[in-house]
Amino acid sequence: MNLFRQIPKVDKLLKNKNLQDIPENVLIYSIHSVLDELREKIKNSQIDKIDEEKIINNIVKKADDILSPSLINVINATGVTIHTNLGRSLIDEEIFNAAKKVSTHYCNLEYDLNKGKRGDRYHHSAKHLSFLFNCEDALIVNNNAAAVFLILNTFAKEREVVVSRGELVEIGGSFRVPEVMKASGAKLVEIGTTNKTKLKDYEESINENTAMLMKVHKSNYTIEGFTEEVYIDEIIKLSRKYNLLDYYDLGSAYIPKLPYGLSNTEPSINDIMKLSPSLVSFSGDKLFGGVQAGIIIGKKELINKLKKNQILRMFRVDKITLSLIQATTLAYIKKEYEKIPTLKQIFTSIDTLKQKAKKILSLTPSLRANIKESKTYVGGGTMPNKEIPTVVIEIEGNALSWERKFREKLVIGRIENDRFVLDMRTIQDDEIEKLASIINELISCEVKK
Ligand SMILES: *Cc1c(COP(=O)(O)O)cnc(C)c1O
């Protein structure tokens, strides 16, 4: 018998009572897609009869798949706090609620309450950021990549920008300093060598077309051995001597002194601001731990020029971002560092991490695993190559197989010395019970096999 002829008609399926909850366009797509698969199977002689109930079930499954959100939560058990692939910095719930209130009701985003007329959306963030960083003014754009572009385009279009060859960074997501520079219309002047750049290299490159001396943070690599670089204080001094702008693309900014010697080799943003630089920019998340944004701080006169650039309109941030940055900045001003999840994770002690691991093991008595001390990284293009101590649960058995099984349950861990490990540093307290029940479920599947 010809199976093709027995395939249910689309019209009939559309009227099936079990499919009436599915939005029409999704239903039509799902039906066609399931019937296409069915025809393929008939062609390849993979089935010998048409099962209408199964077809209906497959349509429901297909529609469910389309209608379920794609952006969902995972448990980060990698130990990498600022994990670029897993959402970078987390937002504290209280801080998020402040933004929620501002965004679910009308607000004075661009309204001057004193004058009763149009106001400036940027002054909200500038007020607190200027206080926090002791600077004249501040501006927020969509991300730090936009900040770099805006600054170069505003001050160095068709002019020269001097950058050390050791700092021609590429960061994840294909942000490359030379290419951003080109797109902005600025002309890159590379100086020094990969390992050594001296002050005299900067000085010798200056001519009447030079607009700016730029320093770029080596976010995801270190240069070690026979090396020399010029620090921002000297770059600022030299810029002043020649009446040029100095600009530091800092990438990531931290405020309080960090543990494990993380802050020994890199100056904090406040140390840099004491030097009164022309302009500095960094990400609103990364170590600052707010939300995706580019924060530009520095001289008022320069920030005013940035505000007059038409391109700013394309990098404009929404009230959600502005209120999240505002709440984060206020937390910093009040030294409420526990409200910055990124900092909270980095500061968590080994003892607390061990307790977390013990708690998980106590909830998963059949798990064959050991608690171990290990090392991890902060991540996200900050503090490159600097290890920090951590505690992991090391699971016995095939690492690759566990990695896949946990990933299917939306738990992302890492493999270390041929063992699958769950790193305690990035597992949040309110995820412990859920993680334990996932582990128990995975073990019971193992036992059944
Ligand atoms: C991360 C980084 C950027 C890009 O910042 P985003 O906020 O990701 O756009 C630019 N420059 C440096 C040095 C960085 O580390």
PDBQT file of the ligand as one rigid body, heavy atoms in Angstrom, charges set to zero:
ROOT
HETATM    1  C1  LIG A 501      36.403  44.257  27.106  1.00  0.00    +0.000 C 
HETATM    2  C2  LIG A 501      37.162  45.290  26.438  1.00  0.00    +0.000 A 
HETATM    3  C3  LIG A 501      36.586  46.096  25.442  1.00  0.00    +0.000 A 
HETATM    4  C4  LIG A 501      35.175  45.906  24.972  1.00  0.00    +0.000 C 
HETATM    5  O1  LIG A 501      34.276  46.119  25.980  1.00  0.00    +0.000 OA
HETATM    6  P1  LIG A 501      32.748  45.630  25.804  1.00  0.00    +0.000 P 
HETATM    7  O2  LIG A 501      32.065  46.214  27.001  1.00  0.00    +0.000 OA
HETATM    8  O3  LIG A 501      32.791  44.154  25.768  1.00  0.00    +0.000 OA
HETATM    9  O4  LIG A 501      32.263  46.214  24.531  1.00  0.00    +0.000 OA
HETATM   10  C5  LIG A 501      37.356  47.053  24.861  1.00  0.00    +0.000 A 
HETATM   11  N1  LIG A 501      38.640  47.239  25.229  1.00  0.00    +0.000 NA
HETATM   12  C6  LIG A 501      39.233  46.483  26.175  1.00  0.00    +0.000 A 
HETATM   13  C7  LIG A 501      40.647  46.738  26.528  1.00  0.00    +0.000 C 
HETATM   14  C8  LIG A 501      38.511  45.490  26.818  1.00  0.00    +0.000 A 
HETATM   15  O5  LIG A 501      39.078  44.731  27.767  1.00  0.00    +0.000 OA
ENDROOT
TORSDOF 0
